[in-house]
Amino acid sequence: MLARLENDLKAAMKAGEKRRVATLRLLLSAFKNERIAKQRELTDEESEALIRRAAKQRKEAIEAYEKGNRPDAAAAEKEELGILEAYLPQSLSEGELEEAVREIIREKGFTSGKDVGLIMKELMARHRGKVDGKRAQETARRLLP
């Protein structure tokens, strides 16, 4: 992952893509800081988690900028989010997510809204890295009475 990011940074610099360069530099810096903190190379799962955290920060910033009536800043964050999401595995579609939740409900026999936490635990274990927790929780709440 690190080599891919460094190559993409070089390509972005040559192409003059300022936003992409800035985003990748921040991400590479986060990678290096994490590597120093752990005193070893990062695993693929740790690398993916780091990129997910960066993407989540962008999503939160987008919400804040939209609430603060700053469409220009929100657009910049959306662009950065798009760059980051290119490095993450494809997440489940809405239909796939709903089917996965229904399958867990059938298998485990969950019947009430109190079981959402248990559904989330099982769903995240089965589909690690492919499910947005907020979307999954909304789907689980909608499917349970």
N, C-alpha and C positions, 0 to 999 in steps of 0.2 A: 504494500500500500504506500509506504513511504517513498519508494522509488517512483511509483506512478505519479504521486503528487509532485515530486521534484521535476519530473519530465514535463508534466502539464504546466507547471510554473514557468519553466523555460520557454515552452511553446507560447504561453500567454504573454510573456515578456516580449518575445519576438513579434507577436501579432499586435502588440500595443493595447491589449485588453486590460485597462487599468483596474476595473472592478474585480475581474477574475484574479489578477495578480495580487491585489490586496487581500482578497479572501483566502487564496491559497497560502499566502505568507502567514496570515494569522493561524491557519490550520496547521501548517508545518511547525510554527512556533509552539502551538499547543502539544503537538506530537513530541517535540524535543523536550519540552518541560515535563511531560508525563514520563518519557523515557528516563530522564534524569531522576525524577522522583522514585521511580520503581527500580532504578539501577540495573535495568536490563531492557532488551528489545520488547516491544509490545506484541502481544498475540493478535491474531486476526479479530477475535471477539473484542479485545480491548480497543483496537483501532476503530472498529465499527461503533463501539459505545462512545468513543471520543467524538466521532463525526456526528453521531446522533445528538449528543449534548450541544454541539455547536449549532446544529439545525434547530433544536428546541429553543435555544437562546434567540435565534432569528425569528422564530414563530412568535415568541413572547414579545419581542421588540416590535414586530409588525402590528400585533394587537394594540400595544401601548401607543404607537404612532398613529394608528387609525383612530383610537379614542381621543388622542390629543389633537386631532385634525391636522396631521402632518403627512399628507399623501406623498410628498416628495421623498421623505425619509422612509416611509413604508415601502415605496416602490424600490428603493435601493436595497432594503433588507430582503424583499421578495427576490430580487435578482441574486443576492448572495445565497439565499436559501436554495434556489434552483441550482446553483453551482455545487453546493454541498450535497444535495440529494442525488446528484449524478454519481457520487461515490458510495451510495448506500444500496443495498439489495432492494429489488422491487417489493413494495409492500402489497399486502392482500387487497384486492378490490373490495368494494362494498358488498357485493354478492358473496364473494369467497369468505369474507369476515362473518357475515350473517350465517352462512352455512356452517362454519367452524363453531360458532357459538351454539347454534341449534344442535350440532352433533354432541357437544360437551353436555348440554342440558339433557339430551336423550340418554347418553351413556351413564351419567351420574345421577339422573333422576331429580335434578333441582326443580323446585316448584315455586319459590318465593323470591321477592326482591332482596331478601337477606342473603341470598346465595351468590350475589354478584361478585363479591370478593373471591369466593372459591372458583367461580367461573374464570375470573381474570387470572388467577394463579395458574390454572390449568392451561388457559389459552396462551399465556405468555411463555409457558414452558414448552408447549408444542410448536409455537410459531415465533420463536425468539428472533427479534430483529425485523420481523415482517409485519408487525402490528403496532399501530399507534394506540397507546393506552387510553387516551381520551375517547377516540372513536369506538374502541372496543367496549369501553364501559357504557357509553350511550347505547350501543347496540344491545348489550346484555340487559340493561334496564328496560329497553323497549320490548324485548322478547319475553321477559318474565312478568307475571302479574303483580 
